[in-house]
Amino acid sequence: MNVFRILGDISHLLAIIILLVKIWKSKSCAGISGKSQILFALVFTTRYLDLFNTFISIYNTVMKVIFLLCAYITVYMIYGKFRKTSDSENDSFRLEFLLVPVTGLSFLENHSFTALEILWTFSIYLESVAILPQLFMISKTGEAETITTHYLFFLGLYRALYIANWIWRYYTENFYDQIAVVSGVVQTIFYCDFFYLYVTKVLKGKKLSLPMPV
């Protein structure tokens, strides 16, 4: 465990808490892509199946449980408690465009051809693209609430910190996981434009707006 991993986990957890607090306090999930949250719930579910048969540390177990609970609470609030406030018209990204290729790639490129390993690989690939429905929704509506942009910023920061974590582990432990690293880099690339807009607009008090999709 190193400082980059811990900071990455904190950033990830902070992003989720920001989203949950935003929904709960406003009693609305407007501007939040329920489809992205479904994908994240699927990511945590398929990644943490080893929770029942593998113990690494108390920290690891607690974080897994927290992420799973938060993911499903978020999905419940969007599609259950506050479903009348959801924006299904703009949350229109076709999930099969992500799920089908990710599933196929998981079978083709993995560390070992076992059920748990394929599901873990699936979760890694899926996480790299799970934010796309949210970014697509923002580009479709043309703007995002400030609190939503804070959520996205910390989510992107989590991935950037994990890249630093992998670099650190490569030089200190000679550890390198090609699947995790490549997927993490791809995911971080998706946030690059957003990071620029966040720094140049949101932090200066301006509302974030993205170009409409072609």
Salt bridges, closest charged atoms under 4 A:
ASP9 OD2 - ARG5 NE 3.32
ASP50 OD1 - LYS64 NZ 3.01
GLU96 OE2 - ARG94 NE 2.46
GLU127 OE1 - ARG47 NH2 2.69
GLU127 OE1 - ARG159 NH1 3.60
GLU143 OE2 - LYS207 NZ 3.41
GLU145 OE1 - LYS22 NZ 3.83
GLU173 OE1 - ARG169 NE 3.16
ASP177 OD1 - HIS111 NE2 3.05
